[in-house]
Amino acid sequence: MGNNTSEFKGQNKPVDSVSFYDSLEFCQKLSEAVGIEFNLPS
């Protein structure tokens, strides 16, 4: 993470072009920050 490869820039805009591994990393960091486990839907 730390980079925005999305074509849509700005707050409240959808994010596209996100890798599977970046998504997993985001879920892991969010889970650690909040204390609730987050996973990608299957």
PyMOL Python script that loads the backbone (N, CA, C, O; Angstrom):
from pymol import cmd

cmd.read_pdbstr("""\
ATOM      1  N   MET A   1       0.851  -1.154   0.000  1.00  0.00           N
ATOM      2  CA  MET A   1       0.000   0.000   0.000  1.00  0.00           C
ATOM      3  C   MET A   1       0.900   1.221   0.000  1.00  0.00           C
ATOM      4  O   MET A   1       2.116   1.089  -0.139  1.00  0.00           O
ATOM      5  N   GLY A   2       0.342   2.376   0.149  1.00  0.00           N
ATOM      6  CA  GLY A   2       1.148   3.578   0.103  1.00  0.00           C
ATOM      7  C   GLY A   2       1.179   4.220  -1.271  1.00  0.00           C
ATOM      8  O   GLY A   2       1.787   5.274  -1.455  1.00  0.00           O
ATOM      9  N   ASN A   3       0.528   3.590  -2.234  1.00  0.00           N
ATOM     10  CA  ASN A   3       0.427   4.186  -3.555  1.00  0.00           C
ATOM     11  C   ASN A   3      -1.005   4.041  -4.044  1.00  0.00           C
ATOM     12  O   ASN A   3      -1.727   3.138  -3.620  1.00  0.00           O
ATOM     13  N   ASN A   4      -1.405   4.919  -4.920  1.00  0.00           N
ATOM     14  CA  ASN A   4      -2.768   4.900  -5.439  1.00  0.00           C
ATOM     15  C   ASN A   4      -2.693   4.747  -6.951  1.00  0.00           C
ATOM     16  O   ASN A   4      -2.407   5.709  -7.664  1.00  0.00           O
ATOM     17  N   THR A   5      -2.947   3.553  -7.435  1.00  0.00           N
ATOM     18  CA  THR A   5      -2.900   3.294  -8.869  1.00  0.00           C
ATOM     19  C   THR A   5      -4.264   3.467  -9.529  1.00  0.00           C
ATOM     20  O   THR A   5      -4.422   3.202 -10.721  1.00  0.00           O
ATOM     21  N   SER A   6      -5.238   3.910  -8.757  1.00  0.00           N
ATOM     22  CA  SER A   6      -6.592   4.050  -9.256  1.00  0.00           C
ATOM     23  C   SER A   6      -6.701   5.190 -10.258  1.00  0.00           C
ATOM     24  O   SER A   6      -5.991   6.191 -10.154  1.00  0.00           O
ATOM     25  N   GLU A   7      -7.592   5.033 -11.226  1.00  0.00           N
ATOM     26  CA  GLU A   7      -7.874   6.115 -12.155  1.00  0.00           C
ATOM     27  C   GLU A   7      -8.727   7.188 -11.488  1.00  0.00           C
ATOM     28  O   GLU A   7      -8.685   8.352 -11.886  1.00  0.00           O
ATOM     29  N   PHE A   8      -9.495   6.805 -10.482  1.00  0.00           N
ATOM     30  CA  PHE A   8     -10.361   7.737  -9.765  1.00  0.00           C
ATOM     31  C   PHE A   8      -9.600   8.277  -8.566  1.00  0.00           C
ATOM     32  O   PHE A   8      -9.216   7.506  -7.687  1.00  0.00           O
ATOM     33  N   LYS A   9      -9.377   9.564  -8.512  1.00  0.00           N
ATOM     34  CA  LYS A   9      -8.635  10.183  -7.414  1.00  0.00           C
ATOM     35  C   LYS A   9      -9.596  10.977  -6.540  1.00  0.00           C
ATOM     36  O   LYS A   9     -10.569  11.550  -7.029  1.00  0.00           O
ATOM     37  N   GLY A  10      -9.315  11.004  -5.253  1.00  0.00           N
ATOM     38  CA  GLY A  10     -10.110  11.801  -4.336  1.00  0.00           C
ATOM     39  C   GLY A  10     -10.881  10.950  -3.349  1.00  0.00           C
ATOM     40  O   GLY A  10     -11.056   9.745  -3.529  1.00  0.00           O
ATOM     41  N   GLN A  11     -11.330  11.609  -2.316  1.00  0.00           N
ATOM     42  CA  GLN A  11     -12.094  10.948  -1.266  1.00  0.00           C
ATOM     43  C   GLN A  11     -13.469  10.564  -1.805  1.00  0.00           C
ATOM     44  O   GLN A  11     -14.018  11.259  -2.659  1.00  0.00           O
ATOM     45  N   ASN A  12     -14.022   9.468  -1.312  1.00  0.00           N
ATOM     46  CA  ASN A  12     -15.342   8.958  -1.697  1.00  0.00           C
ATOM     47  C   ASN A  12     -15.405   8.544  -3.164  1.00  0.00           C
ATOM     48  O   ASN A  12     -16.471   8.587  -3.778  1.00  0.00           O
ATOM     49  N   LYS A  13     -14.280   8.149  -3.720  1.00  0.00           N
ATOM     50  CA  LYS A  13     -14.228   7.641  -5.097  1.00  0.00           C
ATOM     51  C   LYS A  13     -13.903   6.155  -5.050  1.00  0.00           C
ATOM     52  O   LYS A  13     -13.207   5.707  -4.139  1.00  0.00           O
ATOM     53  N   PRO A  14     -14.398   5.379  -6.019  1.00  0.00           N
ATOM     54  CA  PRO A  14     -14.083   3.947  -6.031  1.00  0.00           C
ATOM     55  C   PRO A  14     -12.604   3.717  -6.326  1.00  0.00           C
ATOM     56  O   PRO A  14     -11.952   4.542  -6.966  1.00  0.00           O
ATOM     57  N   VAL A  15     -12.096   2.610  -5.862  1.00  0.00           N
ATOM     58  CA  VAL A  15     -10.703   2.244  -6.095  1.00  0.00           C
ATOM     59  C   VAL A  15     -10.684   1.082  -7.070  1.00  0.00           C
ATOM     60  O   VAL A  15     -11.433   0.118  -6.913  1.00  0.00           O
ATOM     61  N   ASP A  16      -9.835   1.173  -8.068  1.00  0.00           N
ATOM     62  CA  ASP A  16      -9.687   0.098  -9.040  1.00  0.00           C
ATOM     63  C   ASP A  16      -8.207  -0.238  -9.163  1.00  0.00           C
ATOM     64  O   ASP A  16      -7.359   0.453  -8.598  1.00  0.00           O
ATOM     65  N   SER A  17      -7.904  -1.273  -9.883  1.00  0.00           N
ATOM     66  CA  SER A  17      -6.511  -1.681 -10.139  1.00  0.00           C
ATOM     67  C   SER A  17      -5.767  -2.045  -8.864  1.00  0.00           C
ATOM     68  O   SER A  17      -4.585  -1.730  -8.726  1.00  0.00           O
ATOM     69  N   VAL A  18      -6.445  -2.704  -7.929  1.00  0.00           N
ATOM     70  CA  VAL A  18      -5.821  -3.124  -6.672  1.00  0.00           C
ATOM     71  C   VAL A  18      -5.455  -4.594  -6.788  1.00  0.00           C
ATOM     72  O   VAL A  18      -6.277  -5.413  -7.200  1.00  0.00           O
ATOM     73  N   SER A  19      -4.232  -4.926  -6.430  1.00  0.00           N
ATOM     74  CA  SER A  19      -3.815  -6.317  -6.506  1.00  0.00           C
ATOM     75  C   SER A  19      -4.437  -7.126  -5.365  1.00  0.00           C
ATOM     76  O   SER A  19      -4.842  -6.577  -4.340  1.00  0.00           O
ATOM     77  N   PHE A  20      -4.502  -8.410  -5.563  1.00  0.00           N
ATOM     78  CA  PHE A  20      -5.012  -9.323  -4.548  1.00  0.00           C
ATOM     79  C   PHE A  20      -4.183  -9.212  -3.271  1.00  0.00           C
ATOM     80  O   PHE A  20      -4.729  -9.199  -2.168  1.00  0.00           O
ATOM     81  N   TYR A  21      -2.864  -9.134  -3.428  1.00  0.00           N
ATOM     82  CA  TYR A  21      -1.973  -9.090  -2.270  1.00  0.00           C
ATOM     83  C   TYR A  21      -2.067  -7.766  -1.522  1.00  0.00           C
ATOM     84  O   TYR A  21      -1.958  -7.745  -0.296  1.00  0.00           O
ATOM     85  N   ASP A  22      -2.266  -6.663  -2.237  1.00  0.00           N
ATOM     86  CA  ASP A  22      -2.493  -5.381  -1.556  1.00  0.00           C
ATOM     87  C   ASP A  22      -3.803  -5.421  -0.772  1.00  0.00           C
ATOM     88  O   ASP A  22      -3.897  -4.852   0.315  1.00  0.00           O
ATOM     89  N   SER A  23      -4.805  -6.088  -1.321  1.00  0.00           N
ATOM     90  CA  SER A  23      -6.088  -6.224  -0.620  1.00  0.00           C
ATOM     91  C   SER A  23      -5.931  -7.035   0.657  1.00  0.00           C
ATOM     92  O   SER A  23      -6.494  -6.683   1.693  1.00  0.00           O
ATOM     93  N   LEU A  24      -5.164  -8.123   0.587  1.00  0.00           N
ATOM     94  CA  LEU A  24      -4.912  -8.928   1.783  1.00  0.00           C
ATOM     95  C   LEU A  24      -4.152  -8.133   2.838  1.00  0.00           C
ATOM     96  O   LEU A  24      -4.457  -8.214   4.028  1.00  0.00           O
ATOM     97  N   GLU A  25      -3.158  -7.364   2.391  1.00  0.00           N
ATOM     98  CA  GLU A  25      -2.377  -6.540   3.319  1.00  0.00           C
ATOM     99  C   GLU A  25      -3.268  -5.504   3.997  1.00  0.00           C
ATOM    100  O   GLU A  25      -3.132  -5.261   5.196  1.00  0.00           O
ATOM    101  N   PHE A  26      -4.183  -4.886   3.236  1.00  0.00           N
ATOM    102  CA  PHE A  26      -5.103  -3.918   3.808  1.00  0.00           C
ATOM    103  C   PHE A  26      -5.982  -4.564   4.872  1.00  0.00           C
ATOM    104  O   PHE A  26      -6.162  -4.004   5.953  1.00  0.00           O
ATOM    105  N   CYS A  27      -6.533  -5.745   4.571  1.00  0.00           N
ATOM    106  CA  CYS A  27      -7.376  -6.445   5.540  1.00  0.00           C
ATOM    107  C   CYS A  27      -6.603  -6.768   6.811  1.00  0.00           C
ATOM    108  O   CYS A  27      -7.133  -6.641   7.915  1.00  0.00           O
ATOM    109  N   GLN A  28      -5.358  -7.185   6.656  1.00  0.00           N
ATOM    110  CA  GLN A  28      -4.536  -7.514   7.820  1.00  0.00           C
ATOM    111  C   GLN A  28      -4.269  -6.273   8.676  1.00  0.00           C
ATOM    112  O   GLN A  28      -4.407  -6.326   9.898  1.00  0.00           O
ATOM    113  N   LYS A  29      -3.895  -5.174   8.056  1.00  0.00           N
ATOM    114  CA  LYS A  29      -3.611  -3.940   8.807  1.00  0.00           C
ATOM    115  C   LYS A  29      -4.874  -3.391   9.464  1.00  0.00           C
ATOM    116  O   LYS A  29      -4.824  -2.916  10.599  1.00  0.00           O
ATOM    117  N   LEU A  30      -6.001  -3.453   8.763  1.00  0.00           N
ATOM    118  CA  LEU A  30      -7.265  -2.991   9.340  1.00  0.00           C
ATOM    119  C   LEU A  30      -7.646  -3.856  10.533  1.00  0.00           C
ATOM    120  O   LEU A  30      -8.087  -3.337  11.559  1.00  0.00           O
ATOM    121  N   SER A  31      -7.480  -5.166  10.409  1.00  0.00           N
ATOM    122  CA  SER A  31      -7.796  -6.082  11.503  1.00  0.00           C
ATOM    123  C   SER A  31      -6.960  -5.777  12.739  1.00  0.00           C
ATOM    124  O   SER A  31      -7.473  -5.781  13.858  1.00  0.00           O
ATOM    125  N   GLU A  32      -5.672  -5.515  12.537  1.00  0.00           N
ATOM    126  CA  GLU A  32      -4.785  -5.190  13.661  1.00  0.00           C
ATOM    127  C   GLU A  32      -5.164  -3.864  14.302  1.00  0.00           C
ATOM    128  O   GLU A  32      -5.100  -3.730  15.524  1.00  0.00           O
ATOM    129  N   ALA A  33      -5.553  -2.889  13.501  1.00  0.00           N
ATOM    130  CA  ALA A  33      -5.884  -1.559  14.022  1.00  0.00           C
ATOM    131  C   ALA A  33      -7.193  -1.548  14.795  1.00  0.00           C
ATOM    132  O   ALA A  33      -7.316  -0.845  15.798  1.00  0.00           O
ATOM    133  N   VAL A  34      -8.175  -2.327  14.335  1.00  0.00           N
ATOM    134  CA  VAL A  34      -9.510  -2.290  14.928  1.00  0.00           C
ATOM    135  C   VAL A  34      -9.713  -3.385  15.957  1.00  0.00           C
ATOM    136  O   VAL A  34     -10.507  -3.224  16.885  1.00  0.00           O
ATOM    137  N   GLY A  35      -9.008  -4.494  15.806  1.00  0.00           N
ATOM    138  CA  GLY A  35      -9.175  -5.605  16.730  1.00  0.00           C
ATOM    139  C   GLY A  35     -10.268  -6.572  16.317  1.00  0.00           C
ATOM    140  O   GLY A  35     -10.678  -7.427  17.103  1.00  0.00           O
ATOM    141  N   ILE A  36     -10.740  -6.440  15.085  1.00  0.00           N
ATOM    142  CA  ILE A  36     -11.746  -7.335  14.528  1.00  0.00           C
ATOM    143  C   ILE A  36     -11.161  -7.906  13.247  1.00  0.00           C
ATOM    144  O   ILE A  36     -10.541  -7.180  12.470  1.00  0.00           O
ATOM    145  N   GLU A  37     -11.355  -9.216  13.018  1.00  0.00           N
ATOM    146  CA  GLU A  37     -10.772  -9.833  11.832  1.00  0.00           C
ATOM    147  C   GLU A  37     -11.584  -9.507  10.579  1.00  0.00           C
ATOM    148  O   GLU A  37     -12.795  -9.727  10.535  1.00  0.00           O
ATOM    149  N   PHE A  38     -10.902  -8.983   9.568  1.00  0.00           N
ATOM    150  CA  PHE A  38     -11.504  -8.698   8.276  1.00  0.00           C
ATOM    151  C   PHE A  38     -10.883  -9.626   7.239  1.00  0.00           C
ATOM    152  O   PHE A  38      -9.679  -9.880   7.262  1.00  0.00           O
ATOM    153  N   ASN A  39     -11.719 -10.133   6.324  1.00  0.00           N
ATOM    154  CA  ASN A  39     -11.274 -11.013   5.247  1.00  0.00           C
ATOM    155  C   ASN A  39     -11.914 -10.572   3.948  1.00  0.00           C
ATOM    156  O   ASN A  39     -12.919  -9.861   3.936  1.00  0.00           O
ATOM    157  N   LEU A  40     -11.314 -11.006   2.860  1.00  0.00           N
ATOM    158  CA  LEU A  40     -11.919 -10.771   1.551  1.00  0.00           C
ATOM    159  C   LEU A  40     -13.064 -11.751   1.354  1.00  0.00           C
ATOM    160  O   LEU A  40     -12.972 -12.897   1.793  1.00  0.00           O
ATOM    161  N   PRO A  41     -14.151 -11.321   0.699  1.00  0.00           N
ATOM    162  CA  PRO A  41     -15.241 -12.256   0.427  1.00  0.00           C
ATOM    163  C   PRO A  41     -14.795 -13.311  -0.572  1.00  0.00           C
ATOM    164  O   PRO A  41     -13.926 -13.068  -1.410  1.00  0.00           O
ATOM    165  N   SER A  42     -15.392 -14.465  -0.470  1.00  0.00           N
ATOM    166  CA  SER A  42     -15.026 -15.537  -1.402  1.00  0.00           C
ATOM    167  C   SER A  42     -16.106 -15.749  -2.434  1.00  0.00           C
ATOM    168  O   SER A  42     -15.971 -16.611  -3.302  1.00  0.00           O
TER     169      SER A  42
END
""", "prot")
cmd.dss("prot")
cmd.show_as("cartoon", "prot")
cmd.util.cbc("prot")
cmd.orient("prot")
